[in-house]
Protein backbone atom coordinates (compact mmCIF):
# COMPACT_ATOMS: atom_id res chain seq x y z
CA UNK A 1 0.00 0.00 0.00
CA UNK A 2 2.99 2.29 0.29
CA UNK A 3 5.44 3.44 -2.38
CA UNK A 4 8.44 2.50 -0.29
CA UNK A 5 9.47 2.12 3.32
CA UNK A 6 10.07 5.79 4.13
CA UNK A 7 6.72 7.29 3.19
CA UNK A 8 7.78 10.78 4.17
CA UNK A 9 10.14 10.78 1.19
CA UNK A 10 7.34 10.88 -1.39
CA UNK A 11 6.37 14.18 0.18
CA UNK A 12 9.89 15.39 0.92
CA UNK A 13 11.88 16.34 -2.17
CA UNK A 14 14.20 19.08 -1.00
CA UNK A 15 17.34 20.65 -2.32
CA UNK A 16 19.68 19.90 0.56
CA UNK A 17 23.01 18.20 -0.21
CA UNK A 18 21.59 14.67 -0.25
CA UNK A 19 18.19 13.18 -1.07
CA UNK A 20 16.86 9.68 -0.30
CA UNK A 21 17.54 7.20 -3.09
CA UNK A 22 14.02 5.83 -2.64
CA UNK A 23 12.56 9.19 -3.62
CA UNK A 24 14.75 9.37 -6.72
CA UNK A 25 13.85 5.81 -7.73
CA UNK A 26 10.15 6.46 -7.25
CA UNK A 27 10.24 9.48 -9.55
CA UNK A 28 12.33 7.65 -12.16
CA UNK A 29 9.92 4.71 -12.13
CA UNK A 30 6.92 7.01 -12.48
CA UNK A 31 8.48 8.92 -15.39
CA UNK A 32 9.55 5.74 -17.17
CA UNK A 33 6.07 4.26 -16.84
CA UNK A 34 4.02 7.31 -17.82
CA UNK A 35 6.40 9.23 -20.10
CA UNK A 36 8.75 6.57 -21.53
CA UNK A 37 11.60 8.48 -19.90
CA UNK A 38 15.08 7.03 -20.58
CA UNK A 39 16.22 6.62 -16.99
CA UNK A 40 19.31 4.60 -17.95
CA UNK A 41 20.80 7.40 -20.05
CA UNK A 42 20.11 9.95 -17.32
CA UNK A 43 21.77 7.81 -14.66
CA UNK A 44 24.76 6.81 -16.81
CA UNK A 45 25.52 10.47 -17.46
CA UNK A 46 25.85 10.95 -13.69
CA UNK A 47 27.70 7.70 -12.90
CA UNK A 48 24.68 6.30 -11.03
CA UNK A 49 23.77 2.61 -10.88
CA UNK A 50 20.55 0.90 -9.88
CA UNK A 51 22.52 -1.50 -7.68
CA UNK A 52 23.94 1.36 -5.62
CA UNK A 53 20.56 3.10 -5.36
CA UNK A 54 18.88 -0.03 -3.97
CA UNK A 55 21.28 -0.25 -1.02
CA UNK A 56 19.38 0.47 2.19
CA UNK A 57 19.87 4.06 3.29
CA UNK A 58 21.44 5.11 -0.02
CA UNK A 59 21.48 8.82 -0.88
CA UNK A 60 21.80 10.75 -4.12
CA UNK A 61 22.95 14.26 -4.90
CA UNK A 62 19.80 16.32 -4.37
CA UNK A 63 20.64 18.40 -7.43
CA UNK A 64 20.05 15.26 -9.51
CA UNK A 65 16.42 15.21 -8.39
CA UNK A 66 15.92 18.72 -9.71
CA UNK A 67 17.78 17.88 -12.92
CA UNK A 68 15.64 14.79 -13.33
CA UNK A 69 12.44 16.80 -13.05
CA UNK A 70 13.68 19.54 -15.38
CA UNK A 71 14.82 17.08 -18.02
CA UNK A 72 11.56 15.13 -17.85
CA UNK A 73 9.51 18.32 -18.25
CA UNK A 74 11.66 19.42 -21.21
CA UNK A 75 11.42 16.03 -22.97
CA UNK A 76 7.71 15.49 -22.33
CA UNK A 77 6.70 19.09 -22.96
CA UNK A 78 4.27 18.66 -20.06
CA UNK A 79 4.42 21.67 -17.72
CA UNK A 80 1.98 19.92 -15.40
CA UNK A 81 4.11 16.79 -15.01
CA UNK A 82 5.06 17.57 -11.44
CA UNK A 83 1.42 18.03 -10.43
CA UNK A 84 0.44 14.74 -12.07
CA UNK A 85 3.18 13.07 -10.08
CA UNK A 86 1.71 14.54 -6.89
CA UNK A 87 -1.73 13.17 -7.84
CA UNK A 88 -0.37 9.65 -7.40
CA UNK A 89 -0.32 10.24 -3.64
CA UNK A 90 -3.58 8.98 -2.06
CA UNK A 91 -4.81 8.58 1.52
CA UNK A 92 -4.21 4.83 1.30
CA UNK A 93 -0.55 5.44 0.42
CA UNK A 94 -0.03 7.21 3.74
CA UNK A 95 -1.18 4.36 5.95
CA UNK A 96 -2.65 5.37 9.31
CA UNK A 97 -2.20 9.08 8.58
CA UNK A 98 -4.21 8.74 5.38
CA UNK A 99 -6.95 6.77 7.13
CA UNK A 100 -7.22 9.46 9.80
CA UNK A 101 -7.86 12.04 7.09
CA UNK A 102 -10.21 9.71 5.23
CA UNK A 103 -12.47 9.08 8.22
CA UNK A 104 -12.51 12.62 9.63
CA UNK A 105 -15.84 14.45 9.73
CA UNK A 106 -14.87 17.63 7.89
CA UNK A 107 -12.02 19.11 5.84
CA UNK A 108 -10.95 21.08 8.89
CA UNK A 109 -10.74 18.00 11.08
CA UNK A 110 -8.83 16.13 8.36
CA UNK A 111 -6.22 18.91 8.14
CA UNK A 112 -5.90 19.02 11.93
CA UNK A 113 -5.28 15.25 11.98
CA UNK A 114 -2.74 15.65 9.18
CA UNK A 115 -0.76 18.22 11.16
CA UNK A 116 -1.04 16.44 14.51
CA UNK A 117 -0.02 13.01 13.26
CA UNK A 118 2.33 13.88 10.40
CA UNK A 119 5.30 12.43 12.36
CA UNK A 120 3.81 9.02 11.54
CA UNK A 121 5.41 9.30 8.10
CA UNK A 122 8.42 11.43 8.91
CA UNK A 123 9.91 14.24 10.95
CA UNK A 124 11.61 16.21 8.20
CA UNK A 125 8.52 18.19 7.25
CA UNK A 126 6.25 20.11 9.58
CA UNK A 127 2.76 21.05 8.29
CA UNK A 128 1.19 24.09 9.96
CA UNK A 129 -2.52 24.98 10.01
CA UNK A 130 -3.01 28.56 11.17
CA UNK A 131 -5.74 31.18 11.37
CA UNK A 132 -5.36 33.85 8.68
CA UNK A 133 -7.81 36.76 8.46
CA UNK A 134 -11.27 35.21 7.91
CA UNK A 135 -9.94 31.76 7.08
CA UNK A 136 -6.98 29.45 7.58
CA UNK A 137 -3.75 28.63 5.81
CA UNK A 138 -1.97 25.30 5.42
CA UNK A 139 1.77 25.57 4.92
CA UNK A 140 4.81 23.32 5.19
CA UNK A 141 8.27 23.95 6.62
CA UNK A 142 11.29 21.69 6.45
CA UNK A 143 14.03 20.86 8.97
CA UNK A 144 17.23 21.90 7.25
CA UNK A 145 20.65 22.42 8.80
CA UNK A 146 19.23 22.58 12.31
CA UNK A 147 16.39 25.01 11.66
CA UNK A 148 12.96 25.24 10.10
CA UNK A 149 12.91 26.81 6.67
CA UNK A 150 10.69 27.15 3.59
CA UNK A 151 10.48 24.56 0.83
CA UNK A 152 12.16 25.35 -2.46
CA UNK A 153 10.44 25.49 -5.86
CA UNK A 154 9.90 21.88 -6.93
CA UNK A 155 9.42 20.66 -3.38
CA UNK A 156 6.78 23.34 -2.75
CA UNK A 157 4.95 22.49 -5.98
CA UNK A 158 4.86 18.79 -5.20
CA UNK A 159 3.87 19.18 -1.58
CA UNK A 160 1.12 21.76 -1.96
CA UNK A 161 -0.45 19.95 -4.90
CA UNK A 162 -0.18 16.61 -3.04
CA UNK A 163 -1.86 18.08 0.07
CA UNK A 164 -4.66 19.57 -2.00
CA UNK A 165 -5.02 16.28 -3.86
CA UNK A 166 -5.38 14.41 -0.56
CA UNK A 167 -8.10 16.80 0.58
CA UNK A 168 -10.00 16.50 -2.69
CA UNK A 169 -9.89 12.71 -2.53
CA UNK A 170 -11.87 12.63 0.72
CA UNK A 171 -14.71 15.02 -0.22
CA UNK A 172 -17.59 14.60 -2.71
CA UNK A 173 -16.59 17.46 -5.03
CA UNK A 174 -13.07 18.86 -5.49
CA UNK A 175 -12.35 22.41 -4.40
CA UNK A 176 -9.78 25.08 -5.23
CA UNK A 177 -8.15 26.95 -2.37
CA UNK A 178 -9.35 30.49 -1.81
CA UNK A 179 -5.76 31.47 -2.60
CA UNK A 180 -2.39 29.77 -3.13
CA UNK A 181 0.98 31.44 -2.64
CA UNK A 182 4.48 30.42 -3.76
CA UNK A 183 7.85 31.90 -2.87
CA UNK A 184 9.37 31.36 -6.31
CA UNK A 185 9.04 33.64 -9.33
CA UNK A 186 6.00 33.35 -11.58
CA UNK A 187 6.67 30.70 -14.27
CA UNK A 188 6.05 31.20 -17.97
CA UNK A 189 3.27 28.62 -18.05
CA UNK A 190 0.69 29.36 -15.36
CA UNK A 191 -2.15 27.26 -16.81
CA UNK A 192 -0.71 24.08 -15.31
CA UNK A 193 -0.87 25.73 -11.88
CA UNK A 194 -4.41 27.03 -12.43
CA UNK A 195 -5.73 23.57 -13.30
CA UNK A 196 -4.64 22.44 -9.82
CA UNK A 197 -4.96 25.51 -7.60
CA UNK A 198 -7.54 27.65 -9.39
CA UNK A 199 -7.23 31.21 -10.64
CA UNK A 200 -5.97 32.92 -7.50
CA UNK A 201 -2.26 32.12 -7.37
CA UNK A 202 0.39 34.56 -6.18
CA UNK A 203 4.14 34.24 -6.74
CA UNK A 204 7.17 35.92 -5.15
CA UNK A 205 5.36 35.72 -1.80
CA UNK A 206 6.85 35.20 1.67
CA UNK A 207 5.60 31.62 2.01
CA UNK A 208 4.23 28.58 0.19
CA UNK A 209 0.68 28.05 1.42
CA UNK A 210 -2.88 26.99 0.67
CA UNK A 211 -5.61 29.30 1.99
CA UNK A 212 -9.16 28.11 2.76
CA UNK A 213 -12.27 29.93 3.91
CA UNK A 214 -14.57 28.78 6.69
CA UNK A 215 -17.14 27.36 4.27
CA UNK A 216 -14.55 25.10 2.65
CA UNK A 217 -13.28 23.87 6.01
CA UNK A 218 -16.78 22.81 7.04
CA UNK A 219 -17.28 20.55 3.98
CA UNK A 220 -18.27 17.06 5.09
CA UNK A 221 -15.99 14.21 4.01
CA UNK A 222 -17.29 11.28 1.97
CA UNK A 223 -16.03 8.58 4.35
CA UNK A 224 -16.78 10.03 7.78
CA UNK A 225 -16.68 7.17 10.27
CA UNK A 226 -16.30 8.00 13.99
CA UNK A 227 -15.59 4.39 14.89
CA UNK A 228 -12.75 3.90 12.40
CA UNK A 229 -11.39 7.36 13.21
CA UNK A 230 -11.26 6.48 16.90
CA UNK A 231 -9.49 3.19 16.29
CA UNK A 232 -6.93 4.69 13.92
CA UNK A 233 -6.33 7.60 16.28
CA UNK A 234 -5.55 5.21 19.12
CA UNK A 235 -3.15 3.39 16.81
CA UNK A 236 -1.53 6.67 15.78
CA UNK A 237 -1.08 7.79 19.38
CA UNK A 238 0.40 4.50 20.38
CA UNK A 239 2.81 4.54 17.42
CA UNK A 240 3.97 8.02 18.39
CA UNK A 241 4.31 7.17 22.06
CA UNK A 242 1.42 9.40 23.12
CA UNK A 243 -0.68 8.64 26.16
CA UNK A 244 -3.15 5.90 25.32
CA UNK A 245 -5.67 4.43 27.71
CA UNK A 246 -7.43 1.45 26.20
CA UNK A 247 -7.91 -2.27 26.48
CA UNK A 248 -5.99 -4.98 24.66
CA UNK A 249 -9.14 -5.48 22.62
CA UNK A 250 -8.95 -1.89 21.33
CA UNK A 251 -5.25 -2.31 20.61
CA UNK A 252 -5.88 -5.49 18.61
CA UNK A 253 -8.66 -3.78 16.66
CA UNK A 254 -6.19 -1.08 15.67
CA UNK A 255 -3.54 -3.56 14.58
CA UNK A 256 -6.09 -5.58 12.58
CA UNK A 257 -6.99 -2.41 10.70
CA UNK A 258 -3.33 -1.83 9.93
CA UNK A 259 -2.90 -5.47 8.92
CA UNK A 260 -5.74 -5.24 6.38
CA UNK A 261 -3.83 -2.41 4.72
CA UNK A 262 -0.82 -4.72 4.50
CA UNK A 263 -3.03 -7.60 3.23
CA UNK A 264 -2.01 -9.83 6.14
CA UNK A 265 -4.67 -10.27 8.83
CA UNK A 266 -3.38 -13.45 10.44
CA UNK A 267 -3.27 -13.94 14.19
CA UNK A 268 0.48 -14.46 13.94
CA UNK A 269 1.00 -11.16 12.10
CA UNK A 270 -1.02 -9.12 14.59
CA UNK A 271 0.54 -10.87 17.58
CA UNK A 272 4.01 -10.06 16.25
CA UNK A 273 3.10 -6.36 15.91
CA UNK A 274 1.86 -6.28 19.51
CA UNK A 275 4.91 -8.19 20.74
CA UNK A 276 3.12 -11.28 22.07
CA UNK A 277 3.07 -14.96 21.25
CA UNK A 278 -0.18 -15.83 19.40
CA UNK A 279 -1.33 -18.16 22.20
CA UNK A 280 -0.65 -15.46 24.82
CA UNK A 281 -2.65 -12.94 22.80
CA UNK A 282 -5.57 -15.34 22.50
CA UNK A 283 -5.49 -16.02 26.24
CA UNK A 284 -5.45 -12.33 27.19
CA UNK A 285 -8.27 -11.53 24.76
CA UNK A 286 -10.33 -14.32 26.30
CA UNK A 287 -9.85 -12.71 29.71
CA UNK A 288 -11.47 -9.56 28.26
CA UNK A 289 -14.35 -11.58 26.84
CA UNK A 290 -13.14 -11.30 23.25
CA UNK A 291 -11.40 -13.40 20.62
CA UNK A 292 -9.22 -12.64 17.63
CA UNK A 293 -11.72 -14.20 15.22
CA UNK A 294 -14.56 -12.05 16.59
CA UNK A 295 -12.50 -8.85 16.39
CA UNK A 296 -11.34 -9.69 12.87
CA UNK A 297 -14.96 -10.21 11.84
CA UNK A 298 -15.93 -6.88 13.39
CA UNK A 299 -13.26 -5.00 11.44
CA UNK A 300 -14.05 -6.83 8.21
CA UNK A 301 -17.75 -6.07 8.59
CA UNK A 302 -17.17 -2.35 8.92
CA UNK A 303 -14.53 -2.14 6.20
CA UNK A 304 -16.67 -4.13 3.76
CA UNK A 305 -19.33 -1.41 3.52
CA UNK A 306 -16.64 1.28 3.51
CA UNK A 307 -15.01 -0.28 0.44
CA UNK A 308 -18.39 -0.79 -1.25
CA UNK A 309 -19.12 2.91 -0.86
CA UNK A 310 -15.76 3.66 -2.45
CA UNK A 311 -16.80 1.70 -5.54
CA UNK A 312 -14.51 -1.33 -5.18
CA UNK A 313 -15.69 -4.60 -6.73
CA UNK A 314 -16.32 -7.77 -4.72
CA UNK A 315 -13.09 -9.66 -5.60
CA UNK A 316 -10.99 -6.61 -4.68
CA UNK A 317 -12.81 -6.12 -1.36
CA UNK A 318 -12.40 -9.81 -0.54
CA UNK A 319 -8.67 -9.51 -1.20
CA UNK A 320 -8.35 -6.33 0.87
CA UNK A 321 -10.08 -8.01 3.81
CA UNK A 322 -7.75 -11.01 3.72
CA UNK A 323 -10.02 -13.58 2.08
CA UNK A 324 -8.36 -16.07 -0.27
CA UNK A 325 -11.31 -15.84 -2.69
CA UNK A 326 -14.64 -13.96 -3.01
CA UNK A 327 -17.03 -16.77 -1.99
CA UNK A 328 -16.18 -16.80 1.76
CA UNK A 329 -16.48 -13.01 1.79
CA UNK A 330 -19.91 -13.17 0.11
CA UNK A 331 -21.12 -15.71 2.69
CA UNK A 332 -19.81 -13.56 5.54
CA UNK A 333 -21.38 -10.39 4.12
CA UNK A 334 -24.80 -12.03 3.82
CA UNK A 335 -24.47 -13.23 7.42
CA UNK A 336 -23.65 -9.68 8.57
CA UNK A 337 -26.26 -7.75 6.63
CA UNK A 338 -28.78 -10.32 5.38
CA UNK A 339 -28.27 -9.35 1.73
CA UNK A 340 -25.54 -9.51 -0.92
CA UNK A 341 -23.04 -6.66 -1.36
CA UNK A 342 -24.77 -5.64 -4.60
CA UNK A 343 -28.18 -5.35 -2.96
CA UNK A 344 -26.72 -3.57 0.08
CA UNK A 345 -25.05 -0.99 -2.13
CA UNK A 346 -28.27 -0.44 -4.07
CA UNK A 347 -30.17 0.20 -0.85
CA UNK A 348 -27.42 2.52 0.39
CA UNK A 349 -27.43 4.58 -2.79
CA UNK A 350 -31.22 4.78 -2.78
CA UNK A 351 -31.20 5.95 0.84
CA UNK A 352 -28.91 8.91 0.11
CA UNK A 353 -30.34 9.98 -3.26
Secondary structure as the mmCIF struct_conf table of DSSP 4:
data_model
#
loop_
_struct_conf.conf_type_id
_struct_conf.id
_struct_conf.beg_label_comp_id
_struct_conf.beg_label_asym_id
_struct_conf.beg_label_seq_id
_struct_conf.end_label_comp_id
_struct_conf.end_label_asym_id
_struct_conf.end_label_seq_id
BEND BEND1 UNK A 3 UNK A 5
HELX_RH_3T_P HELX_RH_3T_P1 UNK A 7 UNK A 11
BEND BEND2 UNK A 16 UNK A 17
STRN STRN1 UNK A 18 UNK A 20
HELX_RH_AL_P HELX_RH_AL_P1 UNK A 21 UNK A 35
HELX_RH_AL_P HELX_RH_AL_P2 UNK A 39 UNK A 44
TURN_TY1_P TURN_TY1_P1 UNK A 45 UNK A 47
HELX_RH_AL_P HELX_RH_AL_P3 UNK A 50 UNK A 53
TURN_TY1_P TURN_TY1_P2 UNK A 54 UNK A 54
BEND BEND3 UNK A 55 UNK A 55
TURN_TY1_P TURN_TY1_P3 UNK A 56 UNK A 57
STRN STRN2 UNK A 59 UNK A 61
HELX_RH_AL_P HELX_RH_AL_P4 UNK A 62 UNK A 76
TURN_TY1_P TURN_TY1_P4 UNK A 79 UNK A 80
HELX_RH_AL_P HELX_RH_AL_P5 UNK A 81 UNK A 87
TURN_TY1_P TURN_TY1_P5 UNK A 88 UNK A 88
HELX_RH_3T_P HELX_RH_3T_P2 UNK A 91 UNK A 94
TURN_TY1_P TURN_TY1_P6 UNK A 95 UNK A 95
HELX_RH_AL_P HELX_RH_AL_P6 UNK A 96 UNK A 102
TURN_TY1_P TURN_TY1_P7 UNK A 103 UNK A 103
BEND BEND4 UNK A 105 UNK A 105
STRN STRN3 UNK A 106 UNK A 106
HELX_RH_AL_P HELX_RH_AL_P7 UNK A 107 UNK A 117
HELX_RH_3T_P HELX_RH_3T_P3 UNK A 118 UNK A 120
TURN_TY1_P TURN_TY1_P8 UNK A 121 UNK A 121
BEND BEND5 UNK A 123 UNK A 124
STRN STRN4 UNK A 125 UNK A 132
TURN_TY1_P TURN_TY1_P9 UNK A 133 UNK A 134
STRN STRN5 UNK A 135 UNK A 144
TURN_TY1_P TURN_TY1_P10 UNK A 145 UNK A 146
STRN STRN6 UNK A 147 UNK A 150
HELX_RH_AL_P HELX_RH_AL_P8 UNK A 153 UNK A 168
TURN_TY1_P TURN_TY1_P11 UNK A 169 UNK A 169
BEND BEND6 UNK A 170 UNK A 170
STRN STRN7 UNK A 171 UNK A 171
BEND BEND7 UNK A 172 UNK A 173
BEND BEND8 UNK A 178 UNK A 178
STRN STRN8 UNK A 179 UNK A 181
BEND BEND9 UNK A 183 UNK A 184
HELX_LH_PP_P HELX_LH_PP_P1 UNK A 185 UNK A 187
BEND BEND10 UNK A 188 UNK A 188
HELX_RH_AL_P HELX_RH_AL_P9 UNK A 191 UNK A 197
BEND BEND11 UNK A 199 UNK A 199
STRN STRN9 UNK A 201 UNK A 202
BEND BEND12 UNK A 204 UNK A 204
BEND BEND13 UNK A 206 UNK A 207
STRN STRN10 UNK A 209 UNK A 213
HELX_RH_AL_P HELX_RH_AL_P10 UNK A 214 UNK A 217
TURN_TY1_P TURN_TY1_P12 UNK A 218 UNK A 218
HELX_LH_PP_P HELX_LH_PP_P2 UNK A 219 UNK A 219
STRN STRN11 UNK A 220 UNK A 221
BEND BEND14 UNK A 222 UNK A 223
HELX_RH_AL_P HELX_RH_AL_P11 UNK A 226 UNK A 239
TURN_TY1_P TURN_TY1_P13 UNK A 240 UNK A 241
HELX_RH_AL_P HELX_RH_AL_P12 UNK A 248 UNK A 261
TURN_TY1_P TURN_TY1_P14 UNK A 262 UNK A 263
HELX_RH_AL_P HELX_RH_AL_P13 UNK A 267 UNK A 274
TURN_TY1_P TURN_TY1_P15 UNK A 275 UNK A 275
BEND BEND15 UNK A 276 UNK A 276
HELX_RH_AL_P HELX_RH_AL_P14 UNK A 278 UNK A 287
TURN_TY1_P TURN_TY1_P16 UNK A 288 UNK A 289
HELX_RH_AL_P HELX_RH_AL_P15 UNK A 292 UNK A 310
TURN_TY1_P TURN_TY1_P17 UNK A 311 UNK A 311
HELX_RH_AL_P HELX_RH_AL_P16 UNK A 314 UNK A 320
TURN_TY1_P TURN_TY1_P18 UNK A 321 UNK A 322
BEND BEND16 UNK A 324 UNK A 325
HELX_RH_AL_P HELX_RH_AL_P17 UNK A 326 UNK A 337
BEND BEND17 UNK A 338 UNK A 339
HELX_RH_AL_P HELX_RH_AL_P18 UNK A 341 UNK A 351
TURN_TY1_P TURN_TY1_P19 UNK A 352 UNK A 352
#
